[in-house]
Amino acid sequence: MAAVVLSVGARPCSGALVVLVFSLSQGLFLAGIFATLLMGLGTGITVSLLASFAFGFKQLAQRFGGRANWLGSLMWWIELLGAFLVFGFGLLFLLANI
């Protein structure tokens, strides 16, 4: 699991590269570094909050639903639907860009 996290974090962010190149062209490279660090901090906070909410709501749903078999199956289908929605939005953005 740690290798996956490190490999994702090692990939450069295209937005950060744009900010760094722009700040370098304007002679404000230190400001670009600071802006890039703040972008990373904001992304980390946002992803952490979303993951925490998702985990918390799943635990809450399991607590209210009890340990019924149908609830586990329902959660699996909801998670699958969410994955297809993310894939669909990505495909839509790709097709709009082509």
N, C-alpha and C positions, 0 to 999 in steps of 0.2 A: 504494500500500500504506500509506503514511504517513497519507493522508486517512482510510482505513478505521480505522486504529488511533486516530487523534484523534477521530473521530466516535463510536466506541464508548466511549472514555474520557470524552467530554463529557457522556454521558448520566448523570444522577444515579442513584445506587444507592438502591433503596428501603429497604434495611436501614440505610444510613448516614443517610437522612432520618429514620427512626424514632428512631435513637440521638440525632441532633441535636435533634429536637423534644422528646424526653423529657428530655435533659440541660438544655435551655432551660427547660422547665417546672419542673425541680427547682433551678434556679439554678446549675447546674454546666456552663455552656456550654463552658468551656475544657476540662473533662474529656471532654465530648462530642466536641469537635474532635480531641483526642488519641486517643480511642477510634476515631473514624472513620479517622484516618490509619493507625492500627495495623491496622484491618480491611482497608484498601486494600493495605497492605504484605503482610499475610498472603495476600490473594487473589493479588497479583502473584507472590509466591514460589511458591505452589501451582500456578498456571497455568504458570509458567516451568519448574518441575520436571516437570510432566506432559508439557509439550511437548518438553522435552529427552529424557525417557525414551522417548517415542513415536518421536522422530527417531533416537535411538540404537539402539533395538530394530529399527527398520526397516533401518538401515544394517547392523546385525549379521546380520539375516536375509538381506539381499542378499549379504553377504560369504560366509556359509555356503552359501547356495543357488547361488552363482555368478551368472552372467548368463543363466540359462536363461529362455526366453520364458514357460514355464509359471509361474515364480515371480512375474514381473511381473503376470501375469493373476490369480494367486492373491492377491497383495497388493491389487490393485484390488478384487476381490470382498470381501476382508476389510474394507477401508476403507468400501466401500458398505454392508456389513452393520453396521458400527459407526455409520454415519450413520443407518441405519434404526432401530437400537436407541436412539440419542439421541432421534430423532423420536418413537419409540414411547413412551419414558418421558415426554417432554414432553406428548404427547397423553393419556397415562394420568393425569398430574397435572392437566391441564386438565379432563378429564372427571370426575375425583374432586372437583374444586373446584366444579363446576357443580351 
